[in-house]
Amino acid sequence: MKSPFFSLIGIILLTSLLACSKPATITFYVEGACEACQEVIEQELEKMEGVVTAKWDYETSLVTLAFQTEKVSEDDIQAYIADKGFATQFYPPNETARKDLPACCQESISRKLKRQELEIPHH
């Protein structure tokens, strides 16, 4: 017969291992136009429970973040930032929230697409 003490120790060890699990890392598109967007995107994502770090890249419009999968999913994260006014690859922006963003962050065509249009050679 197992001792309740050893069962309790096993439960504590398992809980500790799960709590210390390594965060998952994901990268996805978040529309933005400037450094102000970068600041808002990163700050908003890092407020979200389960998100450990967030870094949005101005050149690619990609955010890379580490998060705890037992607390939040990638879908939840994309829905959350879209609710803050930024389009993602799967969610349109919340237009009401978008109106509260700095003017440059309200642009509906991404900077990356504009730059690509400028780089197309004219014959």
N, C-alpha and C positions, 0 to 999 in steps of 0.2 A: 504494500500500500504506500502511495506517495504521500509525503509530508506536505501539508498546506504551505509550509514555509518555502519549500523548493518550487512549488507551483507559483507562489507569489513572486519569487525571484525571477522565474522564467518570464512571467508577464511583464515585470519591470524592465528586464533586459530587452524584450521584444519591442516594447513601447519606446525605449531609448533609441534603439536602432532605427525605428520608423521615423522618429522625430528628427534624427540626424541624417536622414536620407539626402543624398546629393540633389540639388535642384536640377530640373530639366532646363534645357536651353532651346529657344525657338527664335526664328527670324521671320518676319512678315512685313508686308507693305502697309505703311500708314501715310496717307497723303499729307504733305506739308510744303510750305513755301519759303521758310526762313529760319533764322536762329530763334526767333520768338516761338515758332512752332516747336522747335526742338525742346526748348525749355518747358513748354506746357505739356507736350507729349510725355517727356521723361518724368516730370513731377507728378502728373496725373497717374501714370502707370505705377510709379513707386508708392503711391498712396494705397493702391489696391492690395487687399489682404491676399497673401500668397505670392506676390511679386517681390523678388529679392533685389534685382537690379534691372534697369532699362536704359538702353542707349539707342537713340535715333540718329541715323546717318543722313545728313543734309544732301549729300551727293546722290544717294541711291533711294532715298525715302523708305529705307528699311529700318525697322526697329529690331534689335536683338535683346532678348531679355531672359533672365533666369527666374524660374518660378517653381513653387512647390505643387506638384501634381495632385497631392492629396487635399489641397485647399482650393485650387482653381484650375480650370481647363483653358486651353488655347482659345476655344470658342468663347468662353466667358470673357477672356482678356480682350479679344477683338470687339465683342459687343460693348464692353465697358468703354473703350477708347472711342468707338463710334458714337456712343451716347454723350461723350464730351465734345463732339463736334468735328471729329476727324474721320474721313472715309478710310476703310481698310479694304483688303482684297475680298472680303466676304460681306461687309456691312457698309451701307451708305451712312453719311453723317447725320446726326440729330440736328436738323436745321435750326431749331430754337437755340440749342447750345452753341452752334456755329456762329450765330449772330453776336454772341458775347465774347468771342475770341478777338484778338487783335486783327485789324483790317487785312493785313497780309495773309493771315491764316484762314481767311474766309474765301480765298481764291478757289474756284471749283476745278480749274485745270492745273494739274501738278506742274511744278517747275521743271521736272524731268521731261515731261512731254513737250513743254515749250522749247526747251533746249534742243530736243531731237528735231523739232520742226525747223529750227534755225540751222542745224547742221546738214540738212538735206541739200545736196548740190543742185543748183539750178542750171539747166542746159539752155 
